[in-house]
């Protein structure tokens, strides 16, 4: 494997056996002094004693709890060198998922798989709402990645991509809530910040209208200001020819027979990734880029990660700016933001009536509503549907308050 190591705006090409020094490191005898680094499990040793994780999936984060955490510094007391957000990104069939899982294990972080429309269509009881399509108006039927790959000019493409944005946003908020509540770092397979790569590629190939694209960026401008950017992005670089070969080998019919995954589409995506996404994200996050044509060794990547000093930037630098707080109160305030997920989703309420493919008639909406919310597990919140086997409903007070989609 040949890797490309990026620090700021410099690329250093090297073989995996030759390890570069960052500018912030210095040698002492035969060793290297490092500060504020992520550590693999081999170097970490025994974990430090810290406050027990807050059960953010089961309990609301109250004002009293926030006050207590501020006084006793229970948010930052959970943090260690691995309390960081790591994103693995790259083109389709790059090998992101397998690598991200291995990396999360090596770094003792929580792995978040790439969101799909299954998160939207399969409800809490396992019922797949796509089964209802035959009963719904065409404009209200399901649309997911497989359908896009087969019919990229369908009217529902715009709605699909906006829903994917919301899925990625939802997951990223969950990842931040997990980090703040447990102190455990997170590794995400793609994230909300690279979602626009798909939008721009769709737009460039004529699959998304100018109006739908403008709605998308209006939503981005409304919502992203509430987030904190990743500490580290790892990009797995794979040439288009190799991508095409891998698509054939994994034999997913929707991909192999796709009208979308042409050389031109994949080259457009690669260009947008490298010329827009990577350039922009590297102004905040550390960036490692690897040639993943023949895959690579997770251990080598971990060694590269261990050399990064994430605290070497001064207060005026854009790098890591989101993760510099003046006091415990600011950390608690940031944490409380990600605990109130429904409030964050209010920022997606952007009324736009000038994009036809995003407008639904009252008749179609009524037809969809009457069928959708009569499906198994859809009448009430999770835990309150007797027809799905829920019992003790009259005495329940617990709500699934993190489910917003």
Order of alpha helices (4+ residues) and beta strands (2+ residues): beta-beta-beta-beta-alpha-alpha-beta-alpha-beta-alpha-alpha-alpha-beta-alpha-alpha-beta-alpha-alpha-alpha-alpha-beta-alpha-alpha-alpha-alpha
